[in-house]
Amino acid sequence: QIPKDPTQRWLRELAALSQQLQQVHPNVLAKILKQRTLYQNEEIVVIDKPYGLPVHGGPGIKNCIADVLPILAKMLENMKAEPLHLCHRLDKETTGVMVLARSKEAAEKIRLLFKTRQVEKIYWAIVVGDPDPVEGVVEIPIVEKEVQSHQSHYKVRPCSLSHRSAPASPPSSPNSPSPPQMTLAPSWRLCAEAGQVVRARRSRSAERAVTRFRRLAAASACSLLELQPITGVKHQIRVHLAYGLGCPILGDHKYSHWSKLAPQKLPELTLRRLKLEQSKARHLPLHLHAHRLRLPLGQPLDFVCKPPFFFQKTLRKLDLDIPKD
């Protein structure tokens, strides 16, 4: 049955598209990525990563970008082409600019650029709320934590940080574990007894995390933010926005509550503009987009990728002005 409400229909279409990417033949998926190629030369291939497609494989994942890189290389070059190589990763729900390398040597060179923070990454995110101040830097360490939930499909397994680089896998059944969750580990805390700020005990597992942010537009109890992660900690942008600024990303049901995993609760004004009931808010996709990437590879290369259709549609519904580059 097709829902009468256009917003609900749009959400179902997006969910169906994400499922289709998991069910298509690898050759078809490679062809989709070829059509989304933004740039290529003798060293790199830059693609526009679609929503809902994991970068790495794992339990419950049939299709991922890593698995089709040999097929994509042949489609772009020739049947003897060497498989493409991953240089960095984006979350399954994150869209936008992604760089692949044509050789192991090029991949190692680009990974080093990322590691030494020579690559400038600019993201766009639609968030719930309005950051105060509207521009600044969040510099709060991040650590992995275990989340308890009464809802079986929100259970999170404990996971050592020594394994954090392993690909996260989505639940394959209602009772299967979800990927681990990250949280803040502030270096300072408020001492109620002394009534002053004191240095907190540092967690050995915590990693330094720095994110620049700037508000581009605000309306309908939401904001469009430009974000530049200086460091590269897992889920850094999502954690800093939700817990550091108190402005979780629209559709981020994993980081919208401090002590539990539950569907995001939206302001009445936002729900009205989206023509959405609160009970359906759990179907909203994550509105995080890798908008721009500057790569100092010989001469500086600058790649820009427009947000996907659903992101642009949400901007219009919320009356958020789309910036002109």
Disulfide bonds with the S-S distance in Angstrom:
none
